[in-house]
Amino acid sequence: MLNKTRLLTPGPTPLPEQVRLALARDMLHHRKNEFATIMHRVQARLRILFGTEGTVLPLSCSGTGAMTAAVHCLFHPGEKVLVVEAGKFGQRWGEIAKSRGLDVATLSAPWGQAIQPKAVEDALKSDPAIAGVLVQLSETSTGVLHPVREIAACTRKRSQLLVVDGISAVGLSPCPMDEWGIDCLLTGSQKGLMLPPGLALLALSERAWKKAADVPPGCFYFNLIKERVNVEKGQTLFTSPVNLILGLDESLSMLLENGLEAVYAKQWALTMLTRTGITALGLRLFTPQNFAWGITSALLPDGMNGVQLLRLAMEKYGIVMAGGQDHLKGRIVRIGHMGWVDWADVTAGLYALNRSLAELGGYSGARDYLEQALAAYTTALNGVPGQMPLLTHS
């Protein structure tokens, strides 16, 4: 039996038809006026998305490239940084920082839990040598949402820069850069922005730009100072990813059509749909608190083969989900509800998860799990007061 394939992974994500058509447009020359006009329009929209009055830089790389650019352009070799590590991508911050020759202090939390803001504040108070804090907003490997707003409230009063990986958060949950006091915010194209992989976006605060002007870039390719000069002229420093910029122009138009609050309301409702459905199936949420708005992780029953479950869901039901990483491989399922995904895609994913669990001898869940999930979705989407936090993006 043929099934429609539904991509419910934490990236890459499904693409809208409008974006696919934009990606298929004839090639433009990246140094001509037609492309510059598009770049200027994209720049205005990116500032709304990031919640900043500053320049947002498009970089031809993955999100990891933007993380590398931030570290190599904001810190001198030998400087000390505080890395928040509560998952695979927190570890990546540490690896990138060490490759730059930084002195890395690690502040850890168990995978599945968020860091406590007071722990960050205490670490900064106890070690004035720390020059910056590197943290995820959404830790993609677990589905945790770190309290970046509260961490920023601490760093904005101090000299340390706050560098935030928003790869699985920008365009999915609120993170107004200027309002919160984030010094560097970055993301990738293949998640909330509904684009293929290959494009990263990065913005700096004014004090971060001042620091960057004092730091010789750590590599030839990533030079944020020169990149900003070119972007403000409607170009990029090196060859532009022309078709990805065209796709970005279209995806931003879609995201901003009804305002970011509408985007966040949809994401919050999808999150409630997914979490309620998982609980109704008899599974435990891996992130019971401080959870991301674009990905939900479920802990599988003891003895359940998570790799086999994912294969069954894909081959028999056409649902592509992700598993855990490192010590969580085979232990959790990560369901992405980001990009061009709606309630029907998520309910199909819950059905596939339910049936796959049952076929592998796991608990098959409550009979009304879909009804419970959809009721939670409807309630959340209707905006019951107090149910959707952090809507401070103006």
Protein Blocks (a to p, Z undefined) as FASTA:
>chain_A
ZZdddddbebiadddfklmmmmmpccddfkbfklmmmmmmmmmmmmmmnopabdcddddd
dfklmmmmmmmmmpcehiacddddfbjklmmmmmmmmmnopacddddddehiacdfklmm
mmmmmmmkbgbdcddfbdfknopacdfklmmmmmmmmmbdcdddfklmgopagcdfklno
pabdcddfklmnopaehiacddddfklmmmmmmmccfbfklcfklmmmmmmnopafbdcd
fklmmmmmmmmmmmmmnojklmmmmmmmmmmmmmmmmmmnopacfblghpafkbccdddd
ehiafklmmmmmmmmnopacdddehjlgokaccdddehjddfklmmmmmmmmmmmmmmno
paebjfklmmmmmmmmmmmmnopghkaghilbZZ
